[in-house]
Amino acid sequence: MIFAPPASPPARVQVVAEEFRYGLSRRTIEAGWAIIELRNQGEDAHDLRMRRVGGKRVYVWPLAQPGETVDRKFKLLPGTYRLTCAVANHSELGMAATLRVR
């Protein structure tokens, strides 16, 4: 009997939102399934938008109030992903980050 190798667990990245910045628990992950967690440790509500540079799909997390955490699971292709906050002018104030998927 032949058994398939176990599937790799999804990569995990925590994105900590504060006024007006994101902190990533890691900046590079392997392509494939990933769980991206938005954790709002700020005083304002924040959300998360993620798009691969050159890609069209926008991955969206809902608005997280202070103290809230929201997870999303996606299958990511290799590339550079730009993370931004779409609330008011937060991204213009520097609330952006980069995640590399190899």
Residue, then its C-alpha position, 0 to 999 in steps of 0.5 A: m500500500i502506498f501512502a501519500p506524504p502528509a500535506s504541509p501545514p499552512a504558513r502562518v503570518q501575524v499582521v499586527a496593526e497599530e497607528f499607522r503601521y503594520g508589524l509582520s511576524r515574518r516577511t517571507i513565506e513559502a508559496g501555498w496555503a497560508i493563514i494571515e492573521l490581522r491583530n488590531q493592537g491600535e486604538d483605531a479600527h483597521d482593516l487589511r488589503m493584500r495584493r500581489v504586485g502585478g496581480k489583480r486579486v485583492y485579498v480582503w479582511p474586514l474591519a477589526q476594532p481595537g483588540e480584535t483578531v481576524d484570520r483568513k486562509f488563502k492559497l498564495l502564488p509566489g511573488t511580492y504582496r503589498l499590504t495596506c489599510a483602506v481606512a481613511n488615509h491610513s495607508e498614506l500615513g505609512m500603514a503598509a507592509t510587504l510580504r514575500v512569497r517564494 
